[in-house]
Every structure is written in structure tokens, then in C-alpha cells.
Amino acid sequence: MPDNEQNPKIISFEDGEVSLNGEVLPGIITSLRVSGQVRFDEQQVDGQSGKSKTPQGFEDADISLELVLLTDSETDCYEKLEALNRTFRNLDGKANPQVFTVASRHLSARGVRQAVFSRLDTTESEGNDWISASLAFVEHNPPVVRLEKAQAKTPTPKEIADAAAARIAGVLGVDTGAVNAEAEKTIEVDLN
């Protein structure tokens, strides 16, 4: 059983804080943005400029989060950045980036249930004792396994003839090749 199924990782973006399994990560949320877009199948059309676009569903949502990492009496902005970077680089039991179950009213309203921490960008200005961090998450939609019924294959005329020859050969106790050869002679005679 995968690590995230045994112990689901829950990340929430509420009240100006980011928390992971109840532990508040460093930084103060300044903005949260969720982007979604339609997936198109694009095809070049002969004799026309441009491409024909056919809507094919939706792309996974992109989530952007802006944090400010401040220096305070307990830790400086660099220690907070190290803690944030450890969360970003943390792997699951299979050495993959972790999938988080999302607990946020904003993301729930957009239909996002799970996300992967996909990017961490940081910016520092000279003379400031704070770091701006941009966190990016991508919606995670696990593949759906579909079980389809096997369709019965319609046999070809040759497959029917081979099966009939095999049955006849079995009943007569002769080689299947001999039955097929005799059947071919009969067909030739009937056609002439």
C-alpha cells in the first residue's frame, strides 16, 4: 500500500497560514490563486491558416501561493526557508514527490481534492530581512482504472473452416491438413 494511502498528507491554506498535517509551515500567505483551463485537441486543416481546436476536457488546475518569510525573535527568514524547502523536497515511500490531500474552501469550491507541491521560487531584496516565496501546486488526478468487458470476436471464414476441419479430423482420426486439402478440392470442383 503506498505511503500516502497509509498516512494521508493533508495540506491546508486557511487563515493566512499553510499547515501540513496540523503543523503550521513558516510564512504568512499574501495570496492564493487557482487557475484552470480547457484542454484542446489542435489539428492543422489543409488549405486554412491556423488550427482547428476541439475541446477535450480540462487540464489539471494550477495553484499558486505567495508567502512572506519574516525574521522574528525565534528564527530568521533563512531558517524558515530551509524548513519550507524540506517540505518541498520531502518524498513519499517510493521516492516520488508527495501527493497532498487539500483542505481549503477555495480549492474545494474549484473541485481540487489532491495536489502535488511542484515548484518553489524565492526572492530576496537587498536590505530586507524577509524573503518572498512562491509555491506552486498542480492538481493531482490519479488515473482511473476502467474495467471493460471483452468483446467476442467475430471469426473470419478461414477461422471457421479451420475449426470445422479440426473437428472433422478429430472425429475421423486423420490429419487436419488432409481434411483441408480435401475441402479445397471440393471447392475447386464446385467452382468448375
N, CA, C and O of each residue as an XYZ file, in Angstrom:
768
protein
N       0.848     -1.178      0.000
C       0.000      0.000      0.000
C       0.891      1.237      0.000
O       1.795      1.314      0.831
N       0.681      2.224     -0.900
C       1.503      3.412     -0.948
C       1.472      4.179      0.358
O       0.496      4.132      1.106
N       2.571      4.891      0.617
C       2.732      5.635      1.845
C       1.601      6.627      2.062
O       1.092      6.753      3.176
N       1.197      7.343      0.996
C       0.171      8.350      1.183
C      -1.208      7.749      1.392
O      -2.122      8.470      1.792
N      -1.399      6.452      1.138
C      -2.679      5.820      1.455
C      -2.687      5.377      2.911
O      -3.735      5.398      3.556
N      -1.517      4.970      3.443
C      -1.438      4.550      4.831
C      -1.571      5.765      5.754
O      -2.249      5.701      6.779
N      -0.914      6.879      5.380
C      -0.888      8.064      6.201
C      -1.102      9.271      5.292
O      -0.129      9.886      4.857
N      -2.352      9.624      4.995
C      -2.584     10.717      4.043
C      -1.988     12.022      4.543
O      -2.108     12.361      5.721
N      -1.345     12.752      3.638
C      -0.757     14.054      3.932
C      -1.810     15.104      3.619
O      -2.285     15.196      2.487
N      -2.173     15.889      4.612
C      -3.205     16.900      4.425
C      -2.559     18.268      4.502
O      -1.865     18.587      5.468
N      -2.793     19.073      3.480
C      -2.277     20.435      3.455
C      -3.463     21.378      3.403
O      -4.418     21.155      2.659
N      -3.392     22.445      4.211
C      -4.496     23.410      4.212
C      -3.941     24.823      4.062
O      -2.832     25.129      4.500
N      -4.734     25.659      3.438
C      -4.415     27.061      3.222
C      -5.550     27.876      3.827
O      -6.495     28.228      3.121
N      -5.479     28.171      5.073
C      -6.562     28.896      5.743
C      -5.996     29.912      6.729
O      -4.903     29.726      7.263
N      -6.734     30.967      6.964
C      -6.418     31.971      7.988
C      -5.005     32.528      7.855
O      -4.349     32.807      8.859
N      -4.531     32.691      6.611
C      -3.217     33.283      6.395
C      -2.045     32.346      6.643
O      -0.891     32.775      6.638
N      -2.341     31.055      6.861
C      -1.276     30.099      7.167
C      -1.390     28.870      6.261
O      -2.461     28.535      5.756
N      -0.248     28.219      6.080
C      -0.201     26.934      5.394
C       0.127     25.903      6.459
O       1.094     26.067      7.203
N      -0.661     24.848      6.542
C      -0.343     23.803      7.513
C      -0.318     22.445      6.830
O      -1.086     22.168      5.908
N       0.587     21.615      7.313
C       0.764     20.263      6.805
C       0.537     19.306      7.959
O       1.317     19.272      8.911
N      -0.546     18.519      7.870
C      -0.944     17.604      8.941
C      -1.026     18.320     10.293
O      -0.614     17.777     11.318
N      -1.562     19.543     10.282
C      -1.750     20.292     11.519
C      -0.549     21.109     11.940
O      -0.674     21.948     12.833
N       0.621     20.898     11.331
C       1.821     21.664     11.674
C       1.900     22.878     10.745
O       1.913     22.736      9.522
N       1.951     24.066     11.339
C       1.983     25.295     10.555
C       3.373     25.471      9.948
O       4.387     25.419     10.644
N       3.392     25.681      8.633
C       4.651     25.949      7.949
C       4.994     27.423      8.113
O       4.107     28.250      8.320
N       6.283     27.755      8.020
C       6.654     29.156      8.199
C       6.129     30.026      7.070
O       5.993     29.578      5.932
N       5.838     31.271      7.401
C       5.414     32.223      6.385
C       3.970     32.639      6.548
O       3.160     31.948      7.166
N       3.674     33.799      5.968
C       2.324     34.349      6.008
C       1.810     34.400      4.572
O       2.480     34.936      3.689
N       0.625     33.843      4.340
C       0.037     33.850      2.994
C      -0.368     35.275      2.625
O      -1.081     35.948      3.368
N       0.101     35.714      1.466
C      -0.341     37.017      0.959
C      -1.340     36.849     -0.179
O      -2.160     37.737     -0.412
N      -1.285     35.713     -0.900
C      -2.282     35.466     -1.944
C      -2.334     33.982     -2.290
O      -1.361     33.247     -2.130
N      -3.490     33.577     -2.762
C      -3.728     32.212     -3.233
C      -4.479     32.338     -4.552
O      -5.519     32.992     -4.621
N      -3.947     31.707     -5.600
C      -4.574     31.786     -6.921
C      -4.735     30.382     -7.483
O      -3.821     29.563     -7.387
N      -5.893     30.100     -8.069
C      -6.173     28.814     -8.696
C      -6.525     29.074    -10.153
O      -7.411     29.875    -10.452
N      -5.829     28.396    -11.056
C      -6.067     28.568    -12.494
C      -6.507     27.249    -13.096
O      -5.952     26.194    -12.790
N      -7.499     27.322    -13.946
C      -7.964     26.147    -14.679
C      -8.147     26.523    -16.135
O      -8.419     27.680    -16.453
N      -8.002     25.560    -17.009
C      -8.217     25.838    -18.428
C      -8.699     24.592    -19.150
O      -8.561     23.470    -18.663
N      -9.268     24.824    -20.323
C      -9.794     23.744    -21.151
C      -8.643     23.119    -21.939
O      -7.742     23.824    -22.395
N      -8.677     21.808    -22.097
C      -7.704     21.093    -22.920
C      -8.297     20.996    -24.324
O      -9.446     20.590    -24.496
N      -7.495     21.376    -25.329
C      -7.928     21.332    -26.718
C      -7.110     20.337    -27.514
O      -5.915     20.168    -27.276
N      -7.759     19.683    -28.456
C      -7.075     18.887    -29.464
C      -6.925     19.805    -30.664
O      -7.919     20.248    -31.240
N      -5.679     20.096    -31.044
C      -5.437     21.015    -32.156
C      -4.977     20.241    -33.377
O      -4.084     19.398    -33.291
N      -5.592     20.533    -34.511
C      -5.232     19.871    -35.759
C      -5.110     20.910    -36.861
O      -5.924     21.828    -36.967
N      -4.066     20.746    -37.687
C      -3.871     21.610    -38.841
C      -4.907     21.237    -39.898
O      -5.091     20.055    -40.191
N      -5.579     22.224    -40.469
C      -6.587     21.987    -41.505
C      -5.983     22.399    -42.840
O      -5.530     23.532    -43.001
N      -5.979     21.470    -43.801
C      -5.426     21.760    -45.129
C      -6.157     22.931    -45.766
O      -7.385     23.014    -45.722
N      -5.382     23.839    -46.360
C      -5.969     24.962    -47.077
C      -6.399     26.114    -46.190
O      -6.935     27.102    -46.691
N      -6.174     26.013    -44.865
C      -6.565     27.098    -43.967
C      -5.384     27.475    -43.078
O      -4.561     26.637    -42.713
N      -5.330     28.751    -42.746
C      -4.313     29.157    -41.784
C      -4.841     28.858    -40.386
O      -6.050     28.839    -40.158
N      -3.953     28.633    -39.485
C      -4.368     28.331    -38.123
C      -4.677     26.859    -37.934
O      -4.428     26.031    -38.811
N      -5.219     26.559    -36.781
C      -5.525     25.181    -36.420
C      -6.974     25.064    -35.985
O      -7.568     26.014    -35.474
N      -7.525     23.890    -36.198
C      -8.865     23.580    -35.717
C      -8.730     23.108    -34.273
O      -7.915     22.233    -33.982
N      -9.510     23.670    -33.378
C      -9.445     23.299    -31.964
C     -10.740     22.629    -31.545
O     -11.833     23.151    -31.765
N     -10.589     21.451    -30.930
C     -11.738     20.722    -30.418
C     -11.566     20.574    -28.904
O     -10.566     20.003    -28.469
N     -12.495     21.063    -28.091
C     -12.357     20.915    -26.637
C     -12.365     19.433    -26.237
O     -13.193     18.655    -26.710
N     -11.430     19.062    -25.360
C     -11.268     17.664    -24.954
C     -11.335     17.459    -23.451
O     -10.916     16.408    -22.966
N     -11.835     18.400    -22.712
C     -11.897     18.252    -21.259
C     -11.145     19.383    -20.587
O     -11.073     20.489    -21.123
N     -10.583     19.114    -19.418
C      -9.919     20.151    -18.638
C      -8.519     19.727    -18.239
O      -8.264     18.557    -17.954
N      -7.613     20.698    -18.224
C      -6.264     20.487    -17.713
C      -6.339     20.443    -16.191
O      -7.306     20.923    -15.600
N      -5.312     19.865    -15.553
C      -5.227     19.900    -14.099
C      -5.059     21.349    -13.652
O      -4.372     22.128    -14.313
N      -5.676     21.708    -12.550
C      -5.608     23.080    -12.039
C      -4.200     23.392    -11.538
O      -3.504     22.524    -11.011
N      -3.803     24.637    -11.713
C      -2.541     25.141    -11.166
C      -2.876     26.014     -9.970
O      -3.762     26.866    -10.043
N      -2.164     25.801     -8.866
C      -2.392     26.562     -7.644
C      -1.112     27.333     -7.334
O      -0.032     26.747     -7.254
N      -1.237     28.647     -7.159
C      -0.093     29.496     -6.816
C      -0.355     30.109     -5.456
O      -1.456     30.575     -5.163
N       0.670     30.100     -4.639
C       0.560     30.598     -3.280
C       1.757     31.508     -3.019
O       2.899     31.113     -3.250
N       1.505     32.700     -2.548
C       2.581     33.639     -2.218
C       2.698     33.719     -0.697
O       1.708     33.926      0.006
N       3.920     33.552     -0.208
C       4.198     33.632      1.226
C       5.276     34.671      1.476
O       6.118     34.929      0.616
N       5.243     35.262      2.654
C       6.326     36.120      3.111
C       6.959     35.434      4.315
O       6.281     35.101      5.287
N       8.278     35.229      4.231
C       9.037     34.623      5.326
C       9.748     35.753      6.065
O      10.698     36.340      5.548
N       9.286     36.050      7.263
C       9.814     37.173      8.048
C      10.859     36.702      9.050
O      10.851     35.551      9.484
N      11.744     37.602      9.402
C      12.673     37.362     10.502
C      11.981     37.838     11.771
O      11.478     38.960     11.835
N      11.961     36.970     12.782
C      11.353     37.351     14.057
C      12.313     36.985     15.187
O      13.471     36.651     14.936
N      11.841     37.047     16.415
C      12.707     36.780     17.566
C      13.100     35.304     17.683
O      14.095     34.982     18.332
N      12.331     34.407     17.063
C      12.621     32.972     17.168
C      13.537     32.466     16.052
O      14.496     31.742     16.320
N      13.246     32.841     14.802
C      14.025     32.368     13.654
C      14.161     33.481     12.630
O      13.351     34.407     12.574
N      15.214     33.366     11.818
C      15.336     34.337     10.734
C      14.690     33.771      9.468
O      14.266     32.616      9.445
N      14.617     34.594      8.415
C      13.922     34.193      7.185
C      14.614     33.007      6.499
O      13.962     32.236      5.795
N      15.915     32.860      6.697
C      16.645     31.757      6.053
C      16.318     30.406      6.699
O      16.218     29.393      6.006
N      16.155     30.393      8.008
C      15.759     29.165      8.695
C      14.341     28.754      8.271
O      14.047     27.569      8.113
N      13.491     29.732      8.096
C      12.137     29.447      7.639
C      12.157     28.917      6.203
O      11.398     28.012      5.856
N      13.023     29.486      5.383
C      13.165     28.998      4.012
C      13.676     27.564      3.990
O      13.206     26.759      3.186
N      14.631     27.226      4.859
C      15.126     25.841      4.940
C      13.997     24.880      5.294
O      13.898     23.803      4.706
N      13.150     25.254      6.244
C      12.023     24.398      6.632
C      11.047     24.234      5.472
O      10.546     23.135      5.230
N      10.776     25.320      4.755
C       9.878     25.264      3.601
C      10.475     24.399      2.494
O       9.758     23.628      1.857
N      11.765     24.520      2.263
C      12.439     23.725      1.241
C      12.432     22.238      1.599
O      12.312     21.399      0.706
N      12.558     21.892      2.880
C      12.471     20.477      3.302
C      11.100     19.904      2.957
O      10.994     18.764      2.504
N      10.053     20.698      3.171
C       8.697     20.255      2.822
C       8.594     20.037      1.321
O       8.024     19.043      0.873
N       9.151     20.975      0.533
C       9.116     20.856     -0.927
C       9.854     19.599     -1.396
O       9.373     18.907     -2.294
N      10.989     19.298     -0.816
C      11.827     18.173     -1.258
C      11.479     16.849     -0.586
O      12.103     15.832     -0.886
N      10.507     16.836      0.308
C      10.131     15.614      1.011
C       9.503     14.617      0.027
O       8.659     14.994     -0.786
N       9.912     13.359      0.103
C       9.445     12.327     -0.824
C       8.562     11.321     -0.109
O       8.612     11.186      1.114
N       7.744     10.610     -0.898
C       6.928      9.544     -0.320
C       7.771      8.274     -0.217
O       8.976      8.313     -0.461
N       7.164      7.172      0.132
C       7.865      5.900      0.311
C       8.443      5.322     -0.965
O       9.257      4.400     -0.903
N       8.050      5.833     -2.115
C       8.546      5.334     -3.399
C       9.489      6.334     -4.065
O       9.731      6.249     -5.269
N      10.020      7.277     -3.292
C      10.958      8.296     -3.770
C      10.334      9.227     -4.815
O      11.024      9.701     -5.717
N       9.047      9.483     -4.692
C       8.336     10.420     -5.559
C       7.907     11.634     -4.735
O       7.763     11.537     -3.517
N       7.703     12.769     -5.394
C       7.132     13.900     -4.665
C       5.779     13.501     -4.055
O       5.033     12.704     -4.626
N       5.490     14.065     -2.904
C       4.281     13.672     -2.180
C       3.012     14.238     -2.797
O       3.001     15.337     -3.351
N       1.950     13.461     -2.686
C       0.610     13.905     -3.068
C      -0.091     14.308     -1.777
O      -0.149     13.536     -0.820
N      -0.620     15.528     -1.765
C      -1.297     16.047     -0.583
C      -2.804     16.081     -0.813
O      -3.270     16.447     -1.891
N      -3.553     15.697      0.208
C      -4.994     15.903      0.201
C      -5.204     17.344      0.646
O      -4.648     17.774      1.656
N      -6.000     18.081     -0.101
C      -6.160     19.508      0.131
C      -7.375     19.779      1.005
O      -8.456     19.239      0.772
N      -7.183     20.624      2.016
C      -8.281     21.062      2.880
C      -8.332     22.580      2.805
O      -7.674     23.275      3.579
N      -9.113     23.077      1.874
C      -9.251     24.521      1.672
C     -10.610     24.776      1.031
O     -10.973     24.116      0.057
N     -11.345     25.709      1.562
C     -12.666     26.004      0.991
C     -12.541     26.528     -0.435
O     -13.349     26.193     -1.301
N     -11.529     27.347     -0.671
C     -11.312     27.900     -2.010
C     -11.058     26.767     -3.015
O     -11.679     26.723     -4.076
N     -10.148     25.861     -2.675
C      -9.825     24.761     -3.585
C     -10.973     23.759     -3.703
O     -11.206     23.200     -4.775
N     -11.679     23.539     -2.615
C     -12.848     22.650     -2.682
C     -13.901     23.224     -3.616
O     -14.540     22.486     -4.365
N     -14.084     24.543     -3.571
C     -15.051     25.188     -4.460
C     -14.636     25.032     -5.919
O     -15.493     25.045     -6.803
N     -13.347     24.885     -6.189
C     -12.843     24.689     -7.543
C     -12.746     23.213     -7.914
O     -12.362     22.887     -9.037
N     -13.087     22.311     -6.986
C     -13.080     20.878     -7.274
C     -11.726     20.218     -7.128
O     -11.544     19.087     -7.580
N     -10.766     20.896     -6.505
C      -9.425     20.330     -6.315
C      -9.414     19.542     -5.016
O      -9.707     20.082     -3.949
N      -9.075     18.266     -5.111
C      -9.053     17.385     -3.933
C      -7.633     17.017     -3.509
O      -7.350     16.883     -2.319
N      -6.744     16.853     -4.485
C      -5.358     16.482     -4.199
C      -4.432     17.341     -5.047
O      -4.792     17.781     -6.139
N      -3.217     17.573     -4.516
C      -2.251     18.392     -5.245
C      -0.837     17.922     -4.925
O      -0.583     17.300     -3.893
N       0.078     18.239     -5.845
C       1.497     17.942     -5.679
C       2.229     19.286     -5.618
O       1.992     20.167     -6.444
N       3.111     19.432     -4.640
C       3.943     20.628     -4.492
C       4.956     20.576     -5.632
O       5.910     19.801     -5.570
N       4.765     21.390     -6.673
C       5.532     21.237     -7.908
C       6.649     22.258     -8.117
O       7.560     22.015     -8.908
N       6.596     23.394     -7.424
C       7.633     24.404     -7.646
C       7.745     25.297     -6.421
O       6.753     25.611     -5.764
N       8.981     25.700     -6.132
C       9.243     26.652     -5.058
C      10.207     27.701     -5.599
O      11.351     27.390     -5.929
N       9.736     28.952     -5.690
C      10.567     30.076     -6.123
C      10.690     31.035     -4.953
O       9.723     31.267     -4.228
N      11.885     31.595     -4.769
C      12.082     32.559     -3.694
C      12.758     33.817     -4.240
O      13.528     33.765     -5.199
N      12.451     34.941     -3.605
C      13.019     36.227     -3.989
C      13.443     36.964     -2.731
O      12.731     36.978     -1.726
N      14.617     37.577     -2.808
C      15.116     38.357     -1.685
C      15.552     39.719     -2.217
O      16.188     39.807     -3.267
N      15.211     40.764     -1.498
C      15.634     42.111     -1.872
C      16.749     42.563     -0.933
O      16.738     42.255      0.259
N      17.696     43.286     -1.481
C      18.809     43.794     -0.689
C      18.284     44.727      0.403
O      17.445     45.592      0.149
N      18.782     44.541      1.597
C      18.414     45.425      2.700
C      17.169     45.004      3.450
O      16.826     45.627      4.455
N      16.474     43.959      2.996
C      15.275     43.487      3.702
C      15.628     42.258      4.541
O      16.545     41.506      4.211
N      14.892     42.073      5.618
C      15.104     40.880      6.435
C      13.926     39.914      6.273
O      13.470     39.295      7.234
N      13.452     39.806      5.041
C      12.380     38.867      4.709
C      12.609     38.320      3.309
O      13.310     38.916      2.492
N      12.001     37.176      3.058
C      12.083     36.507      1.756
C      10.662     36.269      1.265
O       9.787     35.858      2.027
N      10.448     36.534     -0.013
C       9.161     36.249     -0.637
C       9.266     34.869     -1.280
O      10.213     34.593     -2.017
N       8.299     34.009     -1.003
C       8.296     32.645     -1.553
C       7.034     32.423     -2.372
O       5.929     32.754     -1.944
N       7.222     31.856     -3.556
C       6.092     31.476     -4.418
C       6.041     29.965     -4.465
O       6.990     29.320     -4.912
N       4.945     29.400     -4.010
C       4.753     27.960     -4.019
C       3.774     27.617     -5.122
O       2.737     28.267     -5.257
N       4.088     26.612     -5.907
C       3.178     26.170     -6.963
C       2.792     24.724     -6.700
O       3.630     23.889     -6.362
N       1.531     24.454     -6.858
C       0.992     23.104     -6.729
C       0.248     22.783     -8.016
O      -0.302     23.674     -8.663
N       0.234     21.511     -8.381
C      -0.528     21.047     -9.539
C      -1.549     20.053     -9.033
O      -1.232     19.164     -8.243
N      -2.777     20.210     -9.494
C      -3.836     19.274     -9.123
C      -3.425     17.863     -9.503
O      -2.887     17.635    -10.587
N      -3.677     16.926     -8.614
C      -3.352     15.518     -8.870
C      -4.661     14.747     -9.046
O      -5.479     14.658     -8.130
N      -4.832     14.206    -10.221
C      -5.983     13.342    -10.505
C      -5.438     11.962    -10.821
O      -4.958     11.730    -11.930
N      -5.503     11.037     -9.864
C      -4.956      9.703    -10.137
C      -5.679      9.058    -11.306
O      -6.873      9.284    -11.503
N      -4.956      8.250    -12.087
C      -5.606      7.612    -13.232
C      -6.740      6.701    -12.781
O      -6.633      5.997    -11.777
N      -7.810      6.729    -13.533
C      -8.963      5.889    -13.240
C      -8.798      4.594    -14.017
O      -8.602      4.607    -15.232
N      -8.879      3.489    -13.313
C      -8.769      2.193    -13.966
C     -10.157      1.767    -14.387
O     -11.069      1.655    -13.567
N     -10.302      1.534    -15.671
C     -11.604      1.109    -16.191
C     -11.538     -0.361    -16.553
O     -10.606     -0.818    -17.215
N     -12.525     -1.072    -16.114
C     -12.632     -2.475    -16.486
C     -13.638     -2.571    -17.617
O     -14.805     -2.212    -17.462
N     -13.180     -3.049    -18.732
C     -14.058     -3.165    -19.882
C     -14.307     -4.632    -20.164
O     -13.420     -5.470    -20.002
N     -15.524     -4.932    -20.586
C     -15.853     -6.302    -20.949
C     -15.176     -6.643    -22.256
O     -15.167     -5.850    -23.198
N     -14.617     -7.819    -22.300
C     -14.000     -8.270    -23.547
C     -15.106     -8.554    -24.545
O     -16.082     -9.238    -24.236
N     -14.941     -8.027    -25.730
C     -15.950     -8.248    -26.753
C     -15.629     -9.545    -27.488
O     -14.470     -9.854    -27.765
N     -16.681    -10.292    -27.797
C     -16.500    -11.530    -28.545
C     -16.068    -11.179    -29.959
O     -16.672    -10.329    -30.613
N     -15.023    -11.838    -30.418
C     -14.508    -11.584    -31.752
C     -15.313    -12.399    -32.751
O     -15.577    -13.582    -32.531
N     -15.698    -11.769    -33.837
C     -16.399    -12.477    -34.899
C     -15.355    -13.223    -35.730
O     -14.461    -12.604    -36.306
N     -15.466    -14.551    -35.793
C     -14.455    -15.315    -36.539
C     -14.553    -15.056    -38.048
O     -15.628    -14.803    -38.592
N     -13.391    -15.130    -38.697
C     -13.352    -14.972    -40.152
C     -13.767    -16.296    -40.794
O     -13.754    -17.333    -40.130
N     -14.133    -16.273    -42.071
C     -14.492    -17.529    -42.750
C     -13.366    -18.555    -42.689
O     -13.633    -19.746    -42.532
N     -12.121    -18.122    -42.809
C     -10.989    -19.061    -42.741
C     -10.907    -19.696    -41.355
O     -10.655    -20.895    -41.238
N     -11.124    -18.884    -40.280
C     -11.073    -19.416    -38.924
C     -12.201    -20.439    -38.718
O     -11.999    -21.446    -38.040
N     -13.378    -20.191    -39.291
C     -14.494    -21.143    -39.187
C     -14.142    -22.439    -39.908
O     -14.382    -23.528    -39.385
N     -13.570    -22.325    -41.117
C     -13.188    -23.516    -41.895
C     -12.119    -24.317    -41.173
O     -12.183    -25.546    -41.137
N     -11.121    -23.625    -40.588
C     -10.052    -24.330    -39.856
C     -10.611    -25.055    -38.636
O     -10.211    -26.183    -38.346
N     -11.536    -24.411    -37.920
C     -12.129    -25.046    -36.743
C     -12.958    -26.263    -37.150
O     -12.919    -27.296    -36.483
N     -13.707    -26.138    -38.245
C     -14.508    -27.273    -38.731
C     -13.600    -28.413    -39.168
O     -13.889    -29.575    -38.880
N     -12.499    -28.098    -39.862
C     -11.554    -29.124    -40.307
C     -10.939    -29.837    -39.108
O     -10.734    -31.050    -39.141
N     -10.646    -29.088    -38.056
C     -10.067    -29.693    -36.863
C     -11.051    -30.660    -36.215
O     -10.664    -31.737    -35.761
N     -12.338    -30.267    -36.173
C     -13.342    -31.162    -35.592
C     -13.503    -32.432    -36.424
O     -13.560    -33.535    -35.880
N     -13.574    -32.270    -37.743
C     -13.733    -33.425    -38.638
C     -12.525    -34.341    -38.515
O     -12.662    -35.563    -38.445
N     -11.336    -33.734    -38.488
C     -10.106    -34.531    -38.376
C     -10.101    -35.313    -37.067
O      -9.653    -36.458    -37.024
N     -10.595    -34.694    -36.011
C     -10.647    -35.363    -34.716
C     -11.604    -36.541    -34.735
O     -11.312    -37.596    -34.172
N     -12.742    -36.361    -35.381
C     -13.733    -37.439    -35.457
C     -13.226    -38.582    -36.331
O     -13.376    -39.750    -35.973
N     -12.622    -38.250    -37.484
C     -12.141    -39.259    -38.421
C     -10.785    -39.827    -38.038
O     -10.376    -40.872    -38.544
N     -10.091    -39.135    -37.143
C      -8.765    -39.594    -36.741
C      -7.726    -39.380    -37.832
O      -6.786    -40.167    -37.947
N      -7.874    -38.337    -38.627
C      -6.910    -38.036    -39.689
C      -6.262    -36.690    -39.417
O      -6.668    -35.961    -38.512
N      -5.240    -36.369    -40.218
C      -4.516    -35.120    -40.099
C      -5.400    -33.962    -40.568
O      -6.114    -34.093    -41.562
N      -5.357    -32.833    -39.861
C      -6.137    -31.650    -40.226
C      -5.779    -31.173    -41.630
O      -6.649    -30.723    -42.376
N      -4.494    -31.271    -41.991
C      -4.053    -30.859    -43.324
C      -4.752    -31.652    -44.409
O      -5.100    -31.091    -45.447
N      -4.970    -32.950    -44.198
C      -5.644    -33.790    -45.189
C      -7.096    -33.353    -45.363
O      -7.604    -33.328    -46.484
N      -7.770    -33.008    -44.262
C      -9.152    -32.552    -44.338
C      -9.213    -31.234    -45.099
O     -10.094    -31.051    -45.940
N      -8.293    -30.314    -44.819
C      -8.268    -29.032    -45.523
C      -8.009    -29.226    -47.007
O      -8.648    -28.576    -47.834
N      -7.073    -30.117    -47.363
C      -6.757    -30.376    -48.777
C      -7.976    -30.938    -49.488
O      -8.262    -30.533    -50.614
N      -8.707    -31.864    -48.863
C      -9.900    -32.462    -49.461
C     -10.989    -31.409    -49.626
O     -11.706    -31.404    -50.626
N     -11.112    -30.516    -48.645
C     -12.116    -29.450    -48.727
C     -11.780    -28.510    -49.875
O     -12.680    -28.062    -50.585
N     -10.498    -28.203    -50.069
C     -10.102    -27.324    -51.167
C     -10.415    -27.966    -52.516
O     -10.837    -27.266    -53.436
N     -10.220    -29.282    -52.662
C     -10.546    -29.986    -53.911
C     -12.044    -29.888    -54.186
O     -12.467    -29.668    -55.321
N     -12.847    -30.056    -53.117
C     -14.296    -29.994    -53.266
C     -14.708    -28.602    -53.733
O     -15.572    -28.462    -54.599
N     -14.085    -27.570    -53.154
C     -14.412    -26.201    -53.541
C     -14.042    -25.965    -55.000
O     -14.798    -25.324    -55.730
N     -12.867    -26.483    -55.444
C     -12.437    -26.314    -56.830
C     -13.391    -27.008    -57.785
O     -13.701    -26.479    -58.853
N     -13.860    -28.195    -57.405
C     -14.783    -28.957    -58.256
C     -16.103    -28.211    -58.364
O     -16.673    -28.116    -59.451
N     -16.598    -27.677    -57.245
C     -17.864    -26.973    -57.257
C     -17.810    -25.725    -58.117
O     -18.806    -25.347    -58.734
N     -16.626    -25.070    -58.161
C     -16.490    -23.834    -58.939
C     -16.377    -24.112    -60.432
O     -16.729    -23.257    -61.244
N     -15.886    -25.312    -60.814
C     -15.687    -25.631    -62.237
C     -16.904    -26.153    -62.833
O     -16.921    -26.475    -64.021
